[in-house]
């Protein structure tokens, strides 16, 4: 297992969290790998990465051994545990504040002083991309909430290097998700719910997330309590929720869960990838080196090309990224992928990504921004 999590601006907190765990269940080896891409703050991503794996492990441990190789039963367990985890975060908020409409500012301040960490778990949000692997049975379950990715390079020994994204991306730009959200609020104007087609309530470019209870509970929770908590969310996001929220919830925490039989691929040395959408942003390049000519390449395909030991694959990745890359320059393949994405062998680009003065100077290069980026290989 190899992993990296990166935010170059030292004054900015990295809101991503990574979990790489080895388990023994019924005497057999398992892996649990997860990337949580937090937003508005770190409370939800940190709590999810620390606590959700233990809940899933406990639930799996309670199953009879034969059930651990039942693809449907394990998939249902994963969906249930993720949903229950999110519900628990909301229940704690409702228990602390059962009547938000009558909450005074003084009452809100008192609640925040006594329970800030717990309240922030509900106020902040996170995506989840996770892979659960039964190594003995060669079965894998890909779990997704939001727009982080579970992907696979299905073969590193063949020239084709076939790759596949294993989870669905829950964004308003996904037509299925767009219409699901719109149809769940038939009494509201579609334009208000999905403004500019890519942001729910004009606030977030996700349709599913853990946390974010300002968009799951009545507006009074945000109006009278949550808006007074520290947040990295833009003030306009909060204003948009307050203006447009009518019939919550607008976000779901129901994960997509898919099962894969790895046995037919095992001899081809497949590689599993889990990464946050910081990778997507680097491949696209709109906020780094290609603001006028962003790439439409699939990030999964680019990472697959970088992982192969084939010059033609590296050349294809370099053409997308706009700079040359070098294979096997680091023992950690996740660090190697990150280095290739942020500059490869182009020293000027690497220096630009690490220059603290320029990174912090929003007037000099207002568009240049490297999002939190996490990768597990």
ABEGO torsion letter per residue (X at the ends): XBBBBBBABAABBBABBBBBBBBBBGGBBBBBBBBBBBBGEAAAAAAAAAAAAAAAAAAAAABBAAAAABAAAAAAAAAAAAAAAAAAAAAAAAAABABAAABBAAAAAAAAAAAAAAAAAAABBBBBBBBBBBAAAGBBBBBBBEABBBBBBABAABAAGBBBBABBBBBAABAAAAAAAAAABAABBAAAABBGGABBGGABABABBBEGAAAABBAAAAAAAAAABBBABBAAAAAAAAAABABOBABBABBBBBBBBAAAAAAAGBBBBBBBAAAAAAAAGAABABAABBBABBAAAAAAAAABBBAAAAAAAAAAAGBBBBBGABABAAAAAAAAAAGEABAAAAAAAABAAAAABAAABAABBBBBBBBBX
